């Protein structure tokens, strides 16, 4: 944490205002959340996929003419 504050002070001294949270995210390793056995749910594989950029076009149904 001392490194984070020293970088913040140095940037402020040089005239570059920056957010403390940004510096923390850049320098500190995030703590891993504790998990209980058998309670972890894997993410859905479809959550990271983008929508199909070239979906197949649906064909329109033919109109039926009137019979005489």
C-alpha positions as CSV (number, residue, x, y, z in Angstrom):
1,X,0.0,0.0,0.0
2,X,2.9,2.3,0.7
3,X,3.9,2.0,-3.0
4,X,0.4,3.0,-4.1
5,X,0.5,6.1,-2.0
6,X,4.0,7.1,-3.1
7,X,3.0,6.7,-6.8
8,X,-0.1,8.8,-6.1
9,X,1.9,11.5,-4.5
10,X,4.5,11.5,-7.3
11,X,1.8,11.8,-10.0
12,X,0.2,14.6,-8.1
13,X,3.6,16.4,-7.7
14,X,4.0,16.1,-11.5
15,X,0.6,17.5,-12.1
16,X,-1.1,14.3,-13.2
17,X,-4.2,13.7,-11.0
18,X,-5.2,10.1,-10.9
19,X,-7.7,8.0,-8.9
20,X,-6.4,5.9,-6.1
21,X,-8.6,2.9,-7.1
22,X,-7.0,2.9,-10.6
23,X,-3.5,2.7,-9.1
24,X,-4.6,-0.1,-6.7
25,X,-6.0,-2.2,-9.5
26,X,-2.8,-1.8,-11.5
27,X,-0.4,-2.7,-8.8
28,X,-2.1,-5.0,-6.3
29,X,-3.0,-8.6,-6.9
30,X,-6.8,-9.1,-6.2
31,X,-7.6,-11.4,-3.4
32,X,-9.3,-14.6,-4.4
33,X,-12.7,-15.2,-2.9
34,X,-13.0,-18.2,-0.6
35,X,-15.1,-21.0,-1.9
36,X,-16.9,-23.8,0.0
37,X,-16.6,-27.3,-1.5
38,X,-19.6,-28.2,-3.7
39,X,-20.9,-24.7,-3.8
40,X,-19.0,-23.4,-6.8
41,X,-21.1,-23.0,-10.0
42,X,-19.3,-22.9,-13.3
43,X,-20.3,-20.1,-15.6
44,X,-22.6,-20.7,-18.6
45,X,-20.5,-21.2,-21.7
46,X,-22.8,-19.0,-23.7
47,X,-22.2,-15.9,-21.6
48,X,-18.9,-15.1,-23.3
49,X,-20.2,-15.6,-26.9
50,X,-21.3,-12.8,-29.2
51,X,-24.4,-12.9,-31.2
52,X,-24.2,-14.6,-34.6
53,X,-23.2,-11.8,-37.1
54,X,-24.5,-13.7,-40.1
55,X,-27.7,-15.4,-39.1
56,X,-29.6,-17.4,-41.7
57,X,-32.5,-15.5,-43.2
58,X,-35.9,-17.1,-42.8
59,X,-37.8,-17.7,-46.0
60,X,-41.1,-16.0,-46.3
61,X,-44.1,-18.3,-46.8
62,X,-45.6,-18.3,-50.3
63,X,-49.0,-16.6,-50.6
64,X,-51.7,-18.9,-51.8
65,X,-54.0,-17.6,-54.5
66,X,-57.8,-17.8,-54.4
67,X,-59.3,-20.8,-56.2
68,X,-62.2,-20.1,-58.6
